[in-house]
Amino acid sequence: MSISWKKPVELQFPSSGKVSVRGPQEALDYLLAIWPTEEGELYMKCKVACMEAIEGVTPVEEACTIFRSAAAEVGIYSSGTRSGSQPN
């Protein structure tokens, strides 16, 4: 069973371009594989929230909000508008 967020989170990675993350499992995959940094309190909080959302402990939309904040913190959150970053 795949758990999805109400609205995908759009990310812009410098190396691989724009991606849509549709749920906590995809978010966890990106956090573990190509996230720009593996440091910081928000990164760790996001990993835990995504794992707990998959397990049904944390509400899915709460994990989504934390994921969006973590992406914004490292500069890869794409709100759908250009905010000074140039496409590859």
N, C-alpha and C positions, 0 to 999 in steps of 0.2 A: 504494500500500500504506500503510495506516494503522497506526502503532505505538501500542500501548496499554499503560498501566500495569496491574499486577495488580489494583489497587484505585484508583478515582477519588479525586482530592483535592478535598475540598469547601471552597469559598471563600464568604465573605460580603462582598460589596461594598456599601458604604453607598448608592450610587446605583442599582445594578441588582439587588441582592438576592443570593440564594444560587445558586451554579452548581457543577456537577460538572465537573472537568477530567479527561479520560480519557487524555491522552497528551501527549508533548512538543510536538507541533504545536499543539494547543489551548493548552497552557501558554505557548508562545511568542507566540501570538496575543494572549492576555491581557496578557502582559508588555509587548508593544509598543503595545497599544491603550488599556487602561484601568487599568494598574497604578498604584497611588497615588503612586509615586515612581520616577524613572529614575536614582536615585543610589544609591551604596553598592556595596561590594565584593560582597556576596551577590547583589544584583540582577544585576550583570555576570556573576558566576560562573554564575548560573542561566540567563541567556540563552545563554551559551556551552555549558553542559551540555545544554540542550534542543536546540540546533542540532547538537551532536555526537551526541546520541542519534538524531536523525533521520537523520544521515549514517552511523550505525552505529559511531561511534568510542567513545562513552561508553555504558556499560550503561544501558538504559532505566530500571531501578529506581534507579540512582544519580542520574540526572537527576530522578526523582520525589522522592527524599529532599531534594535541594537545592531543588527547587521548593517543597516543603512548608515547609522552613526559611525560605525567602525570604518566603513568604506569612505565616508566623508572625511574622517580623521586622516586617512592616508592619501586623500586626493584622487580617489578613483570613482567616487559616486557621480553618476551622470543623471541629473534631474530632468533630462530631456531637452535642456537648452544649453547652448554653448556658454561656458563661463571662463573664457580665456584660454582653454586648452585647445591645442591644434590637433586635428585628426592626423593619423599616420598616412 
